[in-house]
Amino acid sequence: MPVKTVTVRVPAKVNLQLSVGPREADGYHNLVTVFQAISIFDEVTVSLREPNSGISISISGDHTHGVPADSNNLAVKATELIASEYDLDVDVHIDIKKSIPVAGGMAGGSADAAATIVAIDYLFSLGMNREEMSEIAAQLGSDVPFMLSGGTAIGTGHGEQLTPALSRGVYHWVLALSTVGLTTPAVYDECDRLRAGSEIAEPQTHEVLMQALLAADPKTVGASMSNDLQAAACSLRPALRLVLDVGQEYGALGALVSGSGPTVAFLVADEEAGLDLAVALTASGVVGSVARAYGPVGGAKVLA
Ligand code: ATP
């Protein structure tokens, strides 16, 4: 019997390092980033429909607000791109069960695009290898290739050129979520505005961070995390500074805005420290809601 439906689970990400070079002539910035995939997951279920019925989509789960339920959804775009590249008639329904916060700097849309690539490959028995999937992924967005592989990886170019990072150990995270997102282009524009007139160096990998990941040393990882977009995210959303302060006061090993924000990610020593910090953040009243997670976890994967 041919398979009629498949569910793919895909994680969120945080950036342990996000170094942003000067704005290039094409409007983009060269980056050096260190991604880690963490245990907050969306589930994308793709089911075959009658011939000629096209692509439909529904969104369910904890975070549906602001997610387009039409052809603007990255999952639909991923499906259309594969259909055109592989010359397929694709009649499917896509359901996304969202647990990854929307517009939070955790690559939720990119994650769903990666999950959809894996689902369509499976459902249509395309037999795509990792390279072919990555090629499709990079056309959909700079974070999409990482969401296929997961783990911990260094991203260069616009973040889409990946090298696996040598990382040991488990890292525990507390995430302070905002009810209202920030759009990535607005944060880059603010970053350019704040840095106007300064000499911006080409971004480099932080060696101390890489050594600490290799040594499974969360204390040094926490101390050496950095995000060049943090000042811009805080400039657009000044309340984020209060959130960062509360986390540091309650013993986080490191605190930073994740990607373009506004999610703030705190690295903590262990699960117990995570629980304590989650309680403190909730009690502080400066945070919309709090989630806990660990990483690294694997990328987009078919659920058995
Ligand atoms: P990144 O970290 O990759 O910059 P983000 O986590 O800040 O992204 P997303 O959650 O990916 O942001 O959402 C950004 C915008 O993308 C949303 O506001 C929404 O309009 C659009 N979008 C398209 N497809 C999706 C999807 N499947 N899930 C969430 N947002 C989507």
Residues whose N, C-alpha, C, O or C-beta is under 5 A from the ligand:
A	BS01	ATP	G66 V67 P68 N72 N73 L74 A75 P101 V102 A103 G104 G105 M106 A107 G108 G109 S110 D112 D143 L182 T184 G259 G261
